[in-house]
């Protein structure tokens, strides 16, 4: 199961990095959770959507629209250090950049996605 999730994740990241130039904006789930109004306003500003729609957008966040889609919310698999080593080796086998690891920080991910690292695929 973890391997499948890893392959899905690495495929999405690879596709993004290969086509980074066609994207105008990146939104991080963690930022939306930390400050939904700020992130909503940034997105609406970028898309030229009137700010008067922000309250309605924030109301939609009160319910988990994907509840049950990917398993229980808030539960994370317990992964042993030995498994991280194995999963990170899969990332190397998939030619993912060295800084992409199973335990990389959000700051590292943002650096990769936003292009401030030298990551190339």
Backbone as JSON, one array per atom type, in Angstrom:
{
  "sequence": "XXXXXXXXXXXXXXXXXXXXXXXXXXXXXXXXXXXXXXXXXXXXXXXXXXXXXXXXXXXXXXXXXXXXXXXXXXXXXXXXXXXXXXXXXXXXXXXXXXXXXXXXXXXXXXXXXXXXXXXXX",
  "N": [[0.81, -1.2, 0.0], [1.87, 1.32, 0.87], [3.87, 1.59, -1.02], [2.37, 1.92, -3.36], [1.1, 4.38, -2.86], [3.37, 5.97, -2.77], [4.36, 5.74, -5.41], [2.28, 6.93, -6.81], [2.39, 9.56, -5.75], [5.04, 10.29, -6.48], [4.82, 10.21, -9.24], [3.01, 12.29, -9.74], [4.48, 14.49, -8.8], [6.71, 14.36, -10.49], [5.51, 14.79, -13.02], [4.59, 17.41, -12.6], [7.07, 18.8, -12.18], [8.33, 18.42, -14.63], [6.72, 19.93, -16.25], [6.56, 22.44, -15.2], [6.65, 25.09, -16.14], [4.17, 25.64, -17.28], [2.44, 26.17, -15.28], [0.88, 28.63, -13.27], [0.58, 29.15, -10.63], [1.07, 27.79, -7.38], [-0.52, 25.92, -4.9], [-0.55, 25.05, -1.57], [-1.72, 22.47, 0.42], [-1.25, 22.45, 3.2], [-0.89, 25.17, 3.73], [-3.42, 26.16, 3.16], [-4.91, 24.91, 5.15], [-3.67, 26.03, 7.4], [-4.16, 28.8, 7.15], [-6.87, 29.53, 5.9], [-8.39, 31.74, 4.92], [-6.51, 33.67, 4.06], [-5.18, 32.22, 2.02], [-7.31, 31.71, 0.3], [-7.99, 34.3, -0.45], [-5.63, 35.03, -1.81], [-5.76, 33.26, -3.98], [-8.24, 33.98, -5.15], [-7.68, 36.63, -5.82], [-5.65, 36.24, -7.71], [-7.11, 34.91, -9.68], [-8.91, 36.81, -10.36], [-11.39, 36.94, -9.08], [-14.13, 38.32, -7.44], [-13.68, 39.57, -4.14], [-15.84, 39.45, -2.54], [-16.87, 36.95, -2.65], [-15.4, 35.35, -0.99], [-16.31, 34.67, 1.72], [-18.31, 32.7, 1.17], [-16.77, 30.75, -0.06], [-15.11, 30.03, 2.06], [-17.0, 28.92, 3.75], [-17.47, 26.49, 2.5], [-15.33, 25.0, 3.29], [-15.95, 24.03, 5.72], [-16.98, 21.52, 5.69], [-15.87, 18.25, 5.03], [-15.32, 17.49, 1.91], [-14.25, 15.3, 0.71], [-14.51, 13.2, 2.37], [-13.97, 9.98, 3.48], [-12.97, 9.17, 1.06], [-10.19, 8.71, 0.81], [-9.57, 7.13, 2.97], [-9.49, 7.17, 6.6], [-9.58, 10.36, 8.14], [-6.96, 12.24, 9.61], [-5.59, 10.08, 10.55], [-2.49, 8.62, 10.3], [-0.28, 6.44, 8.62], [1.77, 4.23, 10.5], [5.08, 4.27, 10.15], [8.01, 2.46, 9.98], [11.5, 3.2, 10.55], [13.14, 1.61, 8.9], [11.48, 1.1, 6.73], [11.25, 3.64, 5.61], [13.78, 3.92, 4.5], [13.7, 1.97, 2.5], [11.54, 2.96, 0.94], [12.6, 5.46, 0.18], [14.65, 4.54, -1.42], [13.19, 3.52, -3.53], [12.31, 5.96, -4.57], [14.76, 6.95, -5.54], [15.22, 5.0, -7.47], [13.23, 5.7, -9.21], [14.27, 7.89, -10.32], [13.96, 10.29, -8.95], [14.8, 13.52, -7.66], [17.55, 13.92, -5.36], [16.9, 15.44, -3.07], [14.26, 14.89, -2.67], [12.55, 13.1, -0.46], [11.01, 10.66, 1.69], [10.7, 11.8, 4.13], [11.04, 14.51, 3.84], [10.96, 18.01, 4.56], [8.22, 20.39, 4.73], [9.11, 22.87, 3.89], [11.23, 22.13, 2.22], [9.82, 20.77, 0.2], [8.29, 22.93, -0.77], [10.35, 24.53, -1.75], [11.27, 22.94, -3.86], [8.96, 22.72, -5.48], [8.31, 25.41, -5.99], [10.49, 26.19, -7.32], [12.87, 27.21, -6.28], [14.92, 25.58, -5.7], [17.48, 23.61, -7.26], [16.27, 21.61, -8.63], [15.76, 19.24, -11.12], [14.06, 17.25, -13.46]],
  "CA": [[0.0, 0.0, 0.0], [2.74, 2.5, 0.92], [4.55, 1.7, -2.3], [1.41, 2.48, -4.31], [0.97, 5.81, -2.56], [4.64, 6.6, -3.15], [4.43, 5.81, -6.88], [1.29, 7.95, -7.2], [2.95, 10.85, -5.37], [6.22, 10.61, -7.29], [4.35, 10.47, -10.6], [2.43, 13.64, -9.77], [5.57, 15.46, -8.64], [7.49, 14.3, -11.72], [4.75, 15.49, -14.07], [4.62, 18.84, -12.3], [8.41, 19.36, -12.4], [8.6, 18.42, -16.08], [5.86, 20.92, -16.92], [6.45, 23.56, -14.26], [6.47, 26.37, -16.83], [2.78, 25.88, -17.68], [1.67, 26.5, -14.09], [1.01, 30.01, -12.85], [0.46, 29.27, -9.18], [1.05, 26.54, -6.62], [-1.25, 26.05, -3.64], [-0.2, 23.95, -0.68], [-2.77, 22.07, 1.36], [-0.87, 22.87, 4.55], [-1.14, 26.61, 3.84], [-4.88, 26.35, 3.2], [-5.35, 24.51, 6.49], [-3.13, 26.98, 8.39], [-4.79, 30.12, 7.03], [-7.74, 29.41, 4.73], [-8.82, 33.02, 4.36], [-5.38, 34.26, 3.33], [-4.95, 31.46, 0.79], [-8.46, 31.93, -0.56], [-7.85, 35.65, -1.0], [-4.56, 35.0, -2.81], [-6.27, 32.56, -5.16], [-9.28, 34.8, -5.78], [-7.0, 37.78, -6.42], [-4.97, 35.75, -8.91], [-8.11, 34.54, -10.68], [-9.8, 37.96, -10.57], [-12.72, 36.66, -8.53], [-14.42, 39.33, -6.41], [-13.45, 39.17, -2.75], [-17.13, 39.26, -1.89], [-17.17, 35.51, -2.67], [-14.53, 34.66, -0.03], [-17.06, 34.01, 2.8], [-18.96, 31.48, 0.67], [-15.72, 29.76, -0.27], [-14.68, 29.56, 3.38], [-18.07, 28.06, 4.27], [-17.34, 25.14, 1.92], [-14.27, 24.3, 4.0], [-16.46, 23.52, 6.99], [-17.32, 20.12, 5.51], [-14.86, 17.5, 4.29], [-15.97, 17.02, 0.69], [-13.64, 14.04, 0.28], [-14.63, 12.28, 3.5], [-14.09, 8.57, 3.13], [-12.37, 8.88, -0.24], [-8.83, 8.23, 0.97], [-9.39, 6.56, 4.3], [-9.86, 8.0, 7.74], [-8.85, 11.61, 8.29], [-6.2, 12.4, 10.83], [-4.79, 8.89, 10.84], [-1.35, 8.45, 9.42], [0.32, 5.12, 8.82], [2.98, 4.16, 11.33], [6.13, 3.78, 9.27], [9.26, 2.2, 10.67], [12.66, 3.78, 9.86], [13.6, 0.69, 7.86], [10.6, 1.27, 5.58], [11.62, 4.9, 4.97], [14.97, 3.64, 3.69], [13.21, 1.24, 1.33], [10.75, 3.87, 0.11], [13.51, 6.44, -0.41], [15.37, 3.87, -2.51], [12.25, 3.52, -4.67], [12.37, 7.3, -5.15], [16.0, 7.01, -6.33], [14.99, 4.13, -8.64], [12.33, 6.44, -10.1], [15.03, 9.07, -10.74], [13.55, 11.51, -8.26], [15.96, 14.25, -7.15], [18.03, 13.48, -4.04], [16.24, 16.14, -1.97], [12.92, 14.34, -2.49], [12.57, 11.93, 0.41], [9.75, 10.43, 2.39], [10.66, 12.61, 5.35], [11.44, 15.89, 3.58], [10.13, 19.02, 5.23], [7.35, 21.18, 3.88], [9.95, 23.9, 3.28], [11.95, 21.51, 1.1], [8.85, 20.56, -0.86], [7.98, 24.23, -1.35], [11.52, 24.94, -2.52], [11.26, 22.14, -5.09], [7.79, 23.07, -6.3], [8.35, 26.81, -6.39], [11.63, 26.39, -8.19], [14.03, 27.85, -5.68], [16.01, 24.61, -5.64], [17.98, 23.3, -8.6], [15.67, 20.32, -8.98], [15.38, 18.98, -12.51], [13.65, 15.86, -13.76]],
  "C": [[0.86, 1.27, 0.0], [3.46, 2.7, -0.4], [3.64, 2.33, -3.35], [1.22, 3.97, -4.11], [2.22, 6.57, -3.0], [4.73, 6.76, -4.67], [3.45, 6.87, -7.4], [1.86, 9.34, -6.94], [4.12, 11.23, -6.28], [5.83, 10.9, -8.73], [3.78, 11.87, -10.73], [3.52, 14.69, -9.68], [6.43, 15.51, -9.9], [6.79, 15.06, -12.85], [4.77, 16.99, -13.85], [5.99, 19.43, -12.65], [8.76, 19.41, -13.88], [7.84, 19.51, -16.8], [5.66, 22.17, -16.09], [6.12, 24.88, -14.95], [5.02, 26.64, -17.24], [1.88, 26.25, -16.49], [1.93, 27.95, -13.68], [1.03, 30.17, -11.33], [0.48, 27.88, -8.55], [0.36, 26.82, -5.29], [-0.92, 24.82, -2.8], [-1.32, 23.71, 0.32], [-2.49, 22.6, 2.76], [-1.12, 24.36, 4.77], [-2.63, 26.91, 3.91], [-5.4, 26.0, 4.58], [-4.9, 25.53, 7.54], [-3.83, 28.33, 8.34], [-5.68, 30.13, 5.8], [-8.14, 30.74, 4.11], [-7.71, 33.66, 3.54], [-5.17, 33.55, 1.99], [-6.09, 31.64, -0.2], [-8.36, 33.3, -1.22], [-6.75, 35.71, -2.05], [-5.05, 34.36, -4.11], [-7.31, 33.41, -5.89], [-8.66, 36.03, -6.45], [-6.33, 37.36, -7.73], [-5.96, 35.47, -10.03], [-9.09, 35.67, -11.0], [-11.25, 37.67, -10.17], [-12.98, 37.69, -7.44], [-14.27, 38.77, -4.99], [-14.76, 38.95, -2.0], [-17.53, 37.78, -1.85], [-16.34, 34.71, -1.65], [-15.34, 34.0, 1.09], [-17.74, 32.72, 2.35], [-17.93, 30.38, 0.45], [-15.25, 29.18, 1.07], [-15.73, 28.66, 4.02], [-17.93, 26.63, 3.73], [-16.27, 24.33, 2.64], [-14.73, 23.71, 5.33], [-16.83, 22.05, 6.91], [-16.25, 19.45, 4.66], [-15.52, 16.87, 3.06], [-15.41, 15.7, 0.19], [-13.67, 12.98, 1.38], [-14.81, 10.85, 3.0], [-13.43, 8.19, 1.82], [-11.0, 8.22, -0.1], [-8.58, 7.64, 2.35], [-9.76, 7.55, 5.39], [-8.98, 9.24, 7.83], [-8.12, 11.62, 9.63], [-5.35, 11.2, 11.19], [-3.68, 8.79, 9.82], [-0.76, 7.08, 9.67], [1.57, 5.23, 9.69], [4.06, 3.5, 10.46], [7.43, 3.64, 10.05], [10.43, 2.78, 9.86], [13.18, 2.91, 8.71], [12.78, 0.84, 6.58], [10.91, 2.58, 4.86], [12.82, 4.7, 4.05], [14.56, 2.95, 2.4], [12.44, 2.16, 0.39], [11.62, 4.93, -0.55], [14.32, 5.81, -1.55], [14.47, 3.76, -3.74], [12.27, 4.89, -5.36], [13.62, 7.46, -6.01], [15.85, 6.18, -7.61], [14.11, 4.81, -9.68], [12.97, 7.73, -10.61], [14.52, 10.38, -10.14], [14.81, 12.2, -7.73], [16.29, 13.82, -5.72], [17.29, 14.17, -2.89], [14.81, 15.68, -1.73], [13.04, 13.05, -1.69], [11.22, 11.79, 1.09], [9.61, 11.31, 3.63], [11.07, 14.06, 5.1], [10.45, 16.85, 4.24], [9.23, 19.71, 4.21], [8.16, 22.28, 3.19], [10.74, 23.36, 2.1], [11.02, 21.28, -0.07], [8.51, 21.88, -1.56], [9.13, 24.73, -2.22], [11.57, 24.22, -3.86], [10.15, 22.6, -6.02], [7.87, 24.49, -6.82], [9.59, 27.16, -7.2], [12.83, 27.07, -7.58], [15.16, 26.86, -5.4], [16.43, 24.33, -7.08], [17.42, 21.98, -9.14], [15.29, 20.26, -10.45], [15.01, 17.52, -12.64], [13.93, 15.62, -15.22]]
}
